[in-house]
Amino acid sequence: MLPYKRSQRVGDLLREEISDIIFFKLKDPRIGFLTVTGVDVTDDIKIAVVYVSVLKAEERQPTLDILNAAKSFIRTELSKRLKMKFIPSIDFRLDTSIEYGYRIEKLLSEIREKDEGSA
């Protein structure tokens, strides 16, 4: 038996292919520096939520709007590249895990500084 579910394997494949399509096929100069951080696929492989991280805060929402407007193009490119019976519908969302991790790291360093100051 395979070590993880089919939906996870499809999600990994979609992450690679979607990032390749965005960087090499989607020719929109308004798209800033972004990273496709992950793809969550439902168990029935009908819906894929693509998480992206955008470097500049002011470019996040415009980039997300551009990607959501290009969903049909990206899905068409996926159908050309992948030999799947059904290509899932795509929804782009911002990945906030990097900011969340940074915030936790900042709080932990503040706690360490307080402990060192009181010792």
C-alpha positions as a printed NumPy array, in Angstrom:
array([[  0.   ,   0.   ,   0.   ],
       [  1.203,   3.513,  -0.742],
       [  2.368,   5.607,   2.216],
       [ -0.197,   8.368,   1.703],
       [ -3.546,   8.982,   0.051],
       [ -4.132,   9.61 ,  -3.624],
       [ -5.462,  13.098,  -2.93 ],
       [ -2.136,  14.01 ,  -1.308],
       [ -0.164,  12.65 ,  -4.254],
       [ -2.393,  14.565,  -6.676],
       [ -1.928,  17.697,  -4.543],
       [  1.856,  17.387,  -4.755],
       [  1.684,  16.914,  -8.511],
       [ -0.68 ,  19.868,  -8.921],
       [  1.611,  22.094,  -6.837],
       [  4.548,  21.368,  -9.147],
       [  2.567,  21.775, -12.35 ],
       [  0.677,  24.915, -11.274],
       [  3.875,  26.645, -10.17 ],
       [  5.46 ,  25.755, -13.522],
       [  2.44 ,  27.109, -15.414],
       [  2.413,  30.355, -13.421],
       [  6.122,  31.   , -13.9  ],
       [  6.518,  29.972, -17.53 ],
       [  3.114,  30.159, -19.234],
       [  1.191,  32.922, -17.454],
       [  2.566,  36.084, -19.013],
       [  1.115,  38.773, -16.757],
       [  3.578,  41.481, -15.717],
       [  1.388,  42.48 , -12.762],
       [  2.149,  39.245, -10.945],
       [  4.75 ,  39.868,  -8.271],
       [  7.196,  37.431,  -6.757],
       [  5.149,  34.51 ,  -5.484],
       [  5.593,  30.963,  -4.303],
       [  3.087,  28.136,  -4.547],
       [  3.39 ,  26.733,  -1.038],
       [  0.844,  23.949,  -1.148],
       [ -2.282,  22.424,  -2.618],
       [ -5.09 ,  20.833,  -0.643],
       [ -7.225,  18.466,  -2.696],
       [-10.525,  17.015,  -1.519],
       [-10.72 ,  13.23 ,  -1.232],
       [-12.9  ,  12.996,  -4.343],
       [-10.365,  15.141,  -6.278],
       [-13.006,  17.628,  -7.396],
       [-11.664,  20.781,  -5.695],
       [ -8.084,  21.963,  -5.243],
       [ -7.228,  24.887,  -2.978],
       [ -3.881,  26.361,  -4.028],
       [ -1.994,  28.326,  -1.376],
       [  0.369,  31.042,  -2.572],
       [  2.742,  33.307,  -0.709],
       [  3.46 ,  36.759,  -2.158],
       [  6.597,  38.613,  -1.119],
       [  5.309,  42.207,  -1.006],
       [  2.276,  42.89 ,   1.162],
       [  0.829,  45.515,  -1.193],
       [  0.89 ,  43.053,  -4.115],
       [ -0.922,  40.219,  -2.328],
       [ -4.538,  40.987,  -3.17 ],
       [ -3.93 ,  42.093,  -6.806],
       [ -1.849,  38.965,  -7.433],
       [ -4.539,  36.784,  -5.903],
       [ -7.185,  38.453,  -8.088],
       [ -5.071,  37.884, -11.217],
       [ -4.553,  34.21 , -10.359],
       [ -8.246,  33.66 ,  -9.684],
       [ -9.066,  35.344, -12.998],
       [ -6.634,  32.981, -14.767],
       [ -8.119,  29.808, -13.245],
       [ -9.592,  28.585, -16.504],
       [ -6.298,  29.058, -18.376],
       [ -4.367,  27.204, -15.662],
       [ -6.929,  24.402, -15.626],
       [ -6.711,  24.063, -19.411],
       [ -2.919,  23.847, -19.211],
       [ -3.23 ,  21.207, -16.484],
       [ -5.526,  19.136, -18.693],
       [ -2.864,  19.196, -21.432],
       [ -0.091,  18.113, -19.046],
       [ -1.814,  15.574, -16.804],
       [ -3.393,  12.292, -17.786],
       [ -6.273,  12.486, -15.34 ],
       [ -9.907,  11.686, -15.934],
       [-11.008,  14.841, -14.142],
       [ -9.031,  18.035, -13.511],
       [-10.128,  19.599, -10.207],
       [-11.525,  23.105, -10.001],
       [ -8.949,  25.515,  -8.602],
       [ -9.252,  28.179,  -5.921],
       [ -6.289,  30.392,  -5.01 ],
       [ -5.802,  31.573,  -1.424],
       [ -3.062,  33.396,   0.441],
       [ -0.827,  31.284,   2.634],
       [ -0.455,  32.963,   6.002],
       [  1.593,  30.224,   7.652],
       [  4.896,  32.054,   7.096],
       [  3.582,  35.18 ,   8.815],
       [  2.107,  33.051,  11.598],
       [  5.443,  31.301,  12.142],
       [  7.257,  34.633,  12.184],
       [  4.837,  35.952,  14.802],
       [  5.356,  32.885,  17.011],
       [  9.131,  33.191,  16.668],
       [  8.935,  36.86 ,  17.657],
       [  6.85 ,  36.03 ,  20.748],
       [  9.263,  33.272,  21.767],
       [ 12.255,  35.582,  21.446],
       [ 10.474,  38.19 ,  23.601],
       [  9.866,  35.537,  26.259],
       [ 13.543,  34.487,  26.124],
       [ 14.628,  38.122,  26.566],
       [ 12.347,  38.534,  29.587],
       [ 13.704,  35.336,  31.15 ],
       [ 17.315,  36.435,  30.603],
       [ 16.56 ,  39.894,  32.02 ],
       [ 14.97 ,  38.512,  35.199],
       [ 17.708,  35.901,  35.818]])
